[in-house]
């Protein structure tokens, strides 16, 4: 007999849980261990209610048919969007002190700079990058500078593009930056990113496992707290593809609990979870 997760509403059998794990792995690259069973239940039970389904078996059958809208809803439900402005502050300090001055010298002839926030969530990371970028390259107003921000979750990309945040979500932003880059509402309860900063960024929904509509080269890639949900084979494939869209010397920033040991030899460690593309 299958062991079951029982609640007052639905039953998630071993068979249905395995079906969902397989679908999520193929769809997003996320590997769900047994410890994630309750998380899967709590997040997907909401979809069953909304769709007026009576069992997880019905839901599995629905997503296995490949309907694009529901596959995106499944993706949105299974992704985690924990973020904040200037999270892992040392990354932004190294970006300003080392990476951007190096890039400015390397790109003096083309005057073209490209950055990518791969896993941008609700936008705090790319806007933090953009603030550092504007401040560090303020003498390069005529340069072609662009920042791509992508996420697999379509809803958070939409929120990020709007650039509107409650005051309590801006705790990581210094007062000087808050005044420079954000416009408050009359009650100062919400702040909206100014167009000068927004204009640097292009927000797109993107599944990193799919084909990328970009060729680079990217001078800087932030891919932080994304691959912790992937198995080693998926990590290897992802970082090989990232190396392909960077030139030697390009910068890669990963999350505080991530590393590229036994994943790829195309990057070398140059800081606290900061890597450079090798020759």
C-alpha positions as a Markdown table, in Angstrom:
| # | Residue | x | y | z |
|---|---|---|---|---|
| 1 | Unk | 0.0 | 0.0 | 0.0 |
| 2 | Unk | 1.3 | 3.5 | -0.8 |
| 3 | Unk | 2.1 | 5.7 | 2.1 |
| 4 | Unk | 0.0 | 8.9 | 2.0 |
| 5 | Unk | 0.0 | 12.5 | 3.1 |
| 6 | Unk | -3.5 | 12.8 | 4.6 |
| 7 | Unk | -5.3 | 16.0 | 5.1 |
| 8 | Unk | -8.9 | 16.9 | 5.5 |
| 9 | Unk | -9.1 | 17.8 | 1.8 |
| 10 | Unk | -6.9 | 15.7 | -0.6 |
| 11 | Unk | -4.7 | 12.6 | -0.7 |
| 12 | Unk | -1.2 | 12.8 | -2.2 |
| 13 | Unk | -0.2 | 9.2 | -3.0 |
| 14 | Unk | 3.4 | 8.0 | -3.6 |
| 15 | Unk | 2.5 | 7.5 | -7.2 |
| 16 | Unk | 1.2 | 11.0 | -7.7 |
| 17 | Unk | 4.1 | 12.6 | -5.9 |
| 18 | Unk | 6.6 | 10.7 | -8.1 |
| 19 | Unk | 4.6 | 11.8 | -11.2 |
| 20 | Unk | 4.8 | 15.4 | -10.0 |
| 21 | Unk | 8.5 | 15.2 | -9.2 |
| 22 | Unk | 9.2 | 13.9 | -12.7 |
| 23 | Unk | 7.2 | 16.6 | -14.3 |
| 24 | Unk | 8.8 | 19.4 | -12.3 |
| 25 | Unk | 12.3 | 18.0 | -12.9 |
| 26 | Unk | 11.7 | 17.9 | -16.7 |
| 27 | Unk | 10.0 | 21.3 | -16.7 |
| 28 | Unk | 12.3 | 23.3 | -14.4 |
| 29 | Unk | 15.4 | 21.3 | -13.5 |
| 30 | Unk | 14.3 | 21.4 | -9.9 |
| 31 | Unk | 14.9 | 18.1 | -8.0 |
| 32 | Unk | 12.3 | 17.5 | -5.3 |
| 33 | Unk | 13.4 | 15.2 | -2.5 |
| 34 | Unk | 11.0 | 13.4 | -0.2 |
| 35 | Unk | 11.5 | 16.2 | 2.3 |
| 36 | Unk | 9.6 | 18.5 | -0.1 |
| 37 | Unk | 6.4 | 16.4 | -0.1 |
| 38 | Unk | 4.5 | 18.7 | 2.2 |
| 39 | Unk | 5.7 | 21.8 | 0.3 |
| 40 | Unk | 4.4 | 20.2 | -2.9 |
| 41 | Unk | 1.1 | 19.4 | -1.3 |
| 42 | Unk | 0.5 | 22.9 | 0.2 |
| 43 | Unk | 1.4 | 24.8 | -3.0 |
| 44 | Unk | -0.5 | 22.6 | -5.4 |
| 45 | Unk | -3.6 | 22.1 | -3.3 |
| 46 | Unk | -4.4 | 25.7 | -4.1 |
| 47 | Unk | -4.4 | 24.9 | -7.8 |
| 48 | Unk | -6.7 | 21.9 | -7.2 |
| 49 | Unk | -9.2 | 24.1 | -5.4 |
| 50 | Unk | -9.1 | 26.8 | -8.1 |
| 51 | Unk | -9.5 | 24.2 | -10.9 |
| 52 | Unk | -12.2 | 22.4 | -8.9 |
| 53 | Unk | -10.3 | 19.1 | -9.2 |
| 54 | Unk | -10.9 | 16.3 | -6.7 |
| 55 | Unk | -7.5 | 14.6 | -6.7 |
| 56 | Unk | -3.9 | 15.0 | -7.4 |
| 57 | Unk | -4.2 | 12.2 | -9.9 |
| 58 | Unk | -6.5 | 14.5 | -11.9 |
| 59 | Unk | -4.0 | 17.3 | -11.7 |
| 60 | Unk | -1.2 | 15.0 | -12.8 |
| 61 | Unk | -3.2 | 14.0 | -15.8 |
| 62 | Unk | -3.9 | 17.7 | -16.6 |
| 63 | Unk | -0.2 | 18.8 | -16.6 |
| 64 | Unk | 0.9 | 15.7 | -18.4 |
| 65 | Unk | -1.3 | 16.8 | -21.3 |
| 66 | Unk | 1.2 | 19.7 | -21.7 |
| 67 | Unk | -1.2 | 22.7 | -21.6 |
| 68 | Unk | 1.1 | 25.6 | -21.6 |
| 69 | Unk | -0.9 | 27.8 | -19.2 |
| 70 | Unk | -1.1 | 25.2 | -16.5 |
| 71 | Unk | 2.6 | 24.2 | -16.9 |
| 72 | Unk | 3.5 | 27.9 | -16.2 |
| 73 | Unk | 1.2 | 27.8 | -13.1 |
| 74 | Unk | 3.0 | 24.7 | -11.9 |
| 75 | Unk | 6.3 | 26.3 | -12.5 |
| 76 | Unk | 5.3 | 29.4 | -10.6 |
| 77 | Unk | 4.0 | 27.3 | -7.7 |
| 78 | Unk | 7.2 | 25.3 | -7.4 |
| 79 | Unk | 9.7 | 28.1 | -7.5 |
| 80 | Unk | 10.9 | 30.0 | -4.4 |
| 81 | Unk | 11.3 | 33.8 | -4.6 |
| 82 | Unk | 13.3 | 34.8 | -1.4 |
| 83 | Unk | 15.2 | 38.0 | -2.2 |
| 84 | Unk | 16.1 | 41.5 | -1.0 |
| 85 | Unk | 17.9 | 44.6 | -2.1 |
| 86 | Unk | 21.7 | 44.2 | -1.9 |
| 87 | Unk | 21.4 | 40.7 | -0.6 |
| 88 | Unk | 24.9 | 39.3 | 0.0 |
| 89 | Unk | 26.3 | 42.8 | 0.0 |
| 90 | Unk | 29.9 | 41.8 | -0.6 |
| 91 | Unk | 28.9 | 40.8 | -4.2 |
| 92 | Unk | 27.9 | 44.3 | -5.0 |
| 93 | Unk | 31.0 | 45.7 | -3.3 |
| 94 | Unk | 33.2 | 43.5 | -5.5 |
| 95 | Unk | 31.1 | 44.4 | -8.6 |
| 96 | Unk | 31.7 | 48.1 | -8.0 |
| 97 | Unk | 35.3 | 47.9 | -6.8 |
| 98 | Unk | 36.8 | 45.3 | -9.2 |
| 99 | Unk | 34.5 | 44.0 | -11.9 |
| 100 | Unk | 33.1 | 47.3 | -13.4 |
| 101 | Unk | 36.5 | 49.1 | -13.5 |
| 102 | Unk | 38.0 | 46.1 | -15.3 |
| 103 | Unk | 35.1 | 46.0 | -17.7 |
| 104 | Unk | 35.3 | 49.7 | -18.4 |
| 105 | Unk | 39.0 | 49.2 | -19.4 |
| 106 | Unk | 38.3 | 46.1 | -21.5 |
| 107 | Unk | 35.3 | 47.7 | -23.3 |
| 108 | Unk | 36.9 | 51.1 | -23.9 |
| 109 | Unk | 36.8 | 50.6 | -27.6 |
| 110 | Unk | 33.3 | 49.1 | -28.1 |
| 111 | Unk | 31.7 | 51.0 | -25.2 |
| 112 | Unk | 29.3 | 48.1 | -24.8 |
| 113 | Unk | 28.5 | 46.5 | -21.4 |
| 114 | Unk | 26.1 | 43.6 | -20.8 |
| 115 | Unk | 25.0 | 42.1 | -17.5 |
| 116 | Unk | 22.5 | 39.4 | -16.8 |
| 117 | Unk | 20.5 | 38.7 | -13.6 |
| 118 | Unk | 19.5 | 35.0 | -14.2 |
| 119 | Unk | 16.9 | 34.4 | -11.5 |
| 120 | Unk | 15.8 | 38.0 | -10.9 |
| 121 | Unk | 12.7 | 37.1 | -8.8 |
| 122 | Unk | 10.7 | 40.3 | -7.9 |
| 123 | Unk | 13.5 | 42.6 | -9.1 |
| 124 | Unk | 15.5 | 43.5 | -6.1 |
| 125 | Unk | 18.7 | 41.9 | -7.5 |
| 126 | Unk | 18.7 | 43.6 | -10.9 |
| 127 | Unk | 17.7 | 47.0 | -9.5 |
| 128 | Unk | 20.6 | 46.7 | -7.0 |
| 129 | Unk | 22.9 | 45.8 | -9.9 |
| 130 | Unk | 21.6 | 48.8 | -11.8 |
| 131 | Unk | 22.2 | 51.2 | -9.0 |
| 132 | Unk | 25.8 | 50.1 | -8.7 |
| 133 | Unk | 26.2 | 50.2 | -12.4 |
| 134 | Unk | 24.9 | 53.8 | -12.7 |
| 135 | Unk | 27.0 | 55.0 | -9.8 |
| 136 | Unk | 30.2 | 53.2 | -11.0 |
| 137 | Unk | 29.8 | 54.2 | -14.7 |
| 138 | Unk | 28.4 | 57.7 | -14.2 |
| 139 | Unk | 31.2 | 59.0 | -16.5 |
| 140 | Unk | 30.1 | 56.7 | -19.3 |
| 141 | Unk | 26.7 | 58.2 | -20.1 |
| 142 | Unk | 27.1 | 57.6 | -23.9 |
| 143 | Unk | 28.0 | 53.9 | -23.5 |
| 144 | Unk | 25.7 | 51.1 | -24.6 |
| 145 | Unk | 24.9 | 49.6 | -21.2 |
| 146 | Unk | 22.1 | 47.0 | -20.8 |
| 147 | Unk | 21.0 | 44.6 | -18.0 |
| 148 | Unk | 18.9 | 41.6 | -18.8 |
| 149 | Unk | 16.8 | 40.3 | -15.9 |
| 150 | Unk | 15.1 | 36.9 | -16.3 |
| 151 | Unk | 13.1 | 34.4 | -14.2 |
| 152 | Unk | 11.2 | 31.2 | -14.8 |
| 153 | Unk | 8.2 | 32.6 | -12.8 |
| 154 | Unk | 6.1 | 34.8 | -15.0 |
| 155 | Unk | 4.3 | 36.5 | -12.1 |
| 156 | Unk | 7.4 | 37.7 | -10.4 |
| 157 | Unk | 8.8 | 39.0 | -13.7 |
| 158 | Unk | 5.7 | 41.1 | -14.1 |
| 159 | Unk | 6.1 | 42.4 | -10.5 |
| 160 | Unk | 9.8 | 43.2 | -11.1 |
| 161 | Unk | 9.1 | 45.2 | -14.2 |
| 162 | Unk | 6.6 | 47.3 | -12.3 |
| 163 | Unk | 9.3 | 48.2 | -9.9 |
| 164 | Unk | 7.0 | 49.2 | -7.0 |
| 165 | Unk | 8.0 | 48.2 | -3.4 |
| 166 | Unk | 6.6 | 48.7 | 0.1 |
| 167 | Unk | 8.9 | 50.6 | 2.4 |
| 168 | Unk | 9.7 | 47.5 | 4.5 |
| 169 | Unk | 11.2 | 45.8 | 1.5 |
| 170 | Unk | 13.7 | 48.6 | 1.0 |
| 171 | Unk | 15.6 | 48.1 | 4.3 |
| 172 | Unk | 18.8 | 47.1 | 2.4 |
| 173 | Unk | 18.8 | 50.4 | 0.5 |
| 174 | Unk | 20.8 | 53.3 | 2.0 |
| 175 | Unk | 18.9 | 56.6 | 2.4 |
| 176 | Unk | 21.1 | 58.3 | -0.2 |
| 177 | Unk | 20.3 | 55.7 | -2.8 |
| 178 | Unk | 16.6 | 55.6 | -1.8 |
| 179 | Unk | 16.3 | 59.3 | -2.5 |
| 180 | Unk | 18.4 | 59.1 | -5.7 |
| 181 | Unk | 16.7 | 56.1 | -7.3 |
| 182 | Unk | 13.2 | 55.8 | -6.0 |
| 183 | Unk | 10.0 | 57.9 | -6.1 |
| 184 | Unk | 7.8 | 57.7 | -3.0 |
| 185 | Unk | 4.0 | 57.9 | -3.0 |
| 186 | Unk | 2.3 | 60.7 | -1.0 |
| 187 | Unk | 2.2 | 58.6 | 2.1 |
| 188 | Unk | 5.7 | 57.2 | 1.6 |
| 189 | Unk | 4.3 | 53.7 | 2.0 |
| 190 | Unk | 5.4 | 52.5 | -1.4 |
| 191 | Unk | 8.4 | 53.5 | -3.6 |
| 192 | Unk | 8.7 | 53.1 | -7.4 |
| 193 | Unk | 12.0 | 52.8 | -9.2 |
| 194 | Unk | 12.8 | 55.9 | -11.2 |
| 195 | Unk | 12.7 | 55.6 | -15.0 |
| 196 | Unk | 16.5 | 56.4 | -15.2 |
| 197 | Unk | 17.2 | 53.1 | -13.5 |
| 198 | Unk | 14.4 | 51.1 | -15.2 |
| 199 | Unk | 15.7 | 52.1 | -18.6 |
| 200 | Unk | 18.8 | 50.0 | -18.1 |
| 201 | Unk | 16.9 | 46.8 | -17.6 |
| 202 | Unk | 14.9 | 44.4 | -19.8 |
| 203 | Unk | 12.8 | 41.9 | -17.9 |
| 204 | Unk | 11.9 | 38.6 | -19.6 |
| 205 | Unk | 10.3 | 35.3 | -18.5 |
| 206 | Unk | 12.9 | 32.6 | -19.2 |
| 207 | Unk | 13.3 | 29.0 | -18.3 |
| 208 | Unk | 17.1 | 28.4 | -18.1 |
| 209 | Unk | 16.6 | 24.8 | -19.3 |
| 210 | Unk | 15.1 | 26.1 | -22.6 |
| 211 | Unk | 16.9 | 27.7 | -25.6 |
| 212 | Unk | 18.2 | 31.2 | -24.7 |
| 213 | Unk | 17.3 | 34.0 | -27.0 |
| 214 | Unk | 20.6 | 35.7 | -26.2 |
| 215 | Unk | 24.1 | 35.2 | -27.4 |
| 216 | Unk | 26.1 | 37.6 | -25.2 |
| 217 | Unk | 28.8 | 38.1 | -24.6 |
| 218 | Unk | 27.9 | 39.0 | -21.0 |
| 219 | Unk | 30.5 | 40.8 | -18.9 |
| 220 | Unk | 28.7 | 39.9 | -15.7 |
| 221 | Unk | 26.2 | 37.2 | -14.8 |
| 222 | Unk | 24.5 | 37.0 | -11.4 |
| 223 | Unk | 23.0 | 33.4 | -11.0 |
| 224 | Unk | 22.5 | 33.3 | -7.3 |
| 225 | Unk | 20.5 | 30.7 | -5.3 |
| 226 | Unk | 19.2 | 29.2 | -8.4 |
| 227 | Unk | 21.2 | 26.0 | -8.9 |
| 228 | Unk | 20.8 | 24.8 | -5.3 |
| 229 | Unk | 17.6 | 23.2 | -6.5 |
| 230 | Unk | 19.3 | 21.4 | -9.4 |
| 231 | Unk | 21.2 | 18.1 | -9.5 |
| 232 | Unk | 24.8 | 18.1 | -10.5 |
| 233 | Unk | 24.2 | 17.1 | -14.2 |
| 234 | Unk | 21.8 | 20.0 | -14.6 |
| 235 | Unk | 24.3 | 22.4 | -12.9 |
| 236 | Unk | 27.1 | 21.2 | -15.3 |
| 237 | Unk | 25.0 | 21.8 | -18.3 |
| 238 | Unk | 23.8 | 25.2 | -17.1 |
| 239 | Unk | 27.3 | 26.6 | -16.3 |
| 240 | Unk | 28.7 | 25.2 | -19.5 |
| 241 | Unk | 26.1 | 27.2 | -21.4 |
| 242 | Unk | 26.8 | 30.3 | -19.3 |
| 243 | Unk | 30.5 | 30.0 | -20.1 |
| 244 | Unk | 29.6 | 29.9 | -23.8 |
| 245 | Unk | 28.0 | 33.3 | -23.5 |
| 246 | Unk | 30.9 | 34.9 | -21.7 |
| 247 | Unk | 34.4 | 35.7 | -22.9 |
| 248 | Unk | 37.5 | 34.9 | -20.9 |
| 249 | Unk | 37.6 | 37.3 | -17.9 |
| 250 | Unk | 33.9 | 37.5 | -17.6 |
| 251 | Unk | 32.5 | 37.6 | -14.0 |
| 252 | Unk | 30.0 | 35.1 | -12.5 |
| 253 | Unk | 28.4 | 35.6 | -9.1 |
| 254 | Unk | 26.6 | 32.6 | -7.4 |
| 255 | Unk | 24.8 | 32.2 | -4.1 |
| 256 | Unk | 26.4 | 32.0 | -0.7 |
| 257 | Unk | 25.7 | 28.2 | -0.4 |
| 258 | Unk | 26.7 | 27.4 | -4.0 |
| 259 | Unk | 30.1 | 26.6 | -5.6 |
| 260 | Unk | 31.4 | 25.3 | -8.9 |
| 261 | Unk | 33.6 | 22.5 | -7.4 |
| 262 | Unk | 33.3 | 19.4 | -9.5 |
| 263 | Unk | 30.8 | 21.2 | -11.7 |
| 264 | Unk | 32.9 | 23.1 | -14.3 |
| 265 | Unk | 36.6 | 24.0 | -15.0 |
| 266 | Unk | 35.7 | 27.0 | -17.1 |
| 267 | Unk | 35.6 | 29.3 | -14.2 |
| 268 | Unk | 38.1 | 30.1 | -11.4 |
| 269 | Unk | 37.2 | 31.4 | -7.9 |
| 270 | Unk | 38.3 | 35.0 | -7.4 |
| 271 | Unk | 36.3 | 36.0 | -4.3 |
| 272 | Unk | 33.5 | 34.9 | -2.0 |
| 273 | Unk | 31.4 | 32.8 | -4.4 |
| 274 | Unk | 32.6 | 35.0 | -7.2 |
| 275 | Unk | 34.2 | 33.4 | -10.3 |
| 276 | Unk | 35.9 | 34.5 | -13.5 |
| 277 | Unk | 35.6 | 32.8 | -16.9 |
| 278 | Unk | 38.9 | 31.1 | -17.8 |
| 279 | Unk | 40.6 | 30.9 | -21.2 |
